[in-house]
Amino acid sequence: MLTNADILNIFNRTGVLQEGHFRLTSGYHSSQYMQCAQLLQYPVEAGLLCNEIAARFKGEGVDVVMGPAVGGIIVAYEIARAIGCRSLFCERENGQMTLRRGFHLSAGERVLVAEDVVTTGGSVMEAVKLVRQSDAELAGVGLLVDRSGGKVDFGVRTEALLKMSIEKYSPEECPFCKQGLPVIKPGSREVIKN
């Protein structure tokens, strides 16, 4: 098992934690951003962390690992590889999270939802809703990073390798906007400006 120090070392070595003025997928602004895509360029390190999540769900009878596109695709795949089960991803179509490309969940299948990083947990909550609508069983949620510091509740067992409380601001209250600093939108989903 990896220690917290091991996990932090991998995140730091791969350049996951970034500093600046960021607009998050949720629409909030922050001075820090967890860019897990940086980690996913390194298959060995990503595999180590995904194996850790898989180990935490050992014995849970997981049949499928599903990740929301884009951040959860590789994470779900690597966790599924470690567990030895099927992997798939859900994605937005007309603004709604859905299963496409012939993917499906069957009634009774035990599904682990996997994601790279959550702040408000919106994409994961949409994925959880898909699992429940399909009459599959939700085995849990596995995360590389929980930016909410454990405040987001998915109503099921959730394992996050790293829990952080990174301060976030509404655009109207953002001190960096008030200073006129340019904002960077590094996430994978378009945000409607307030």
Buried (B, 14 or more C-beta within 10 A) or exposed (E): EBEEEBBBEBBEEBEBBBEBBBBBBBBBBBBBBBBBBBBBEBEEBBBBBBBBBBBBBEEBEBBBBBBBBBBBBBBBBBBBBBBEBBBBBBBBEEEEBEBEEEBEBEEEBBBBBBBBBBBBBBBBBBBBEBBBEBEBBBBBBBBBBBBBEEEBEBEBBBBBBBBBEBEBBEBEEBEBBEEEBEEEBBBBBEBEEE
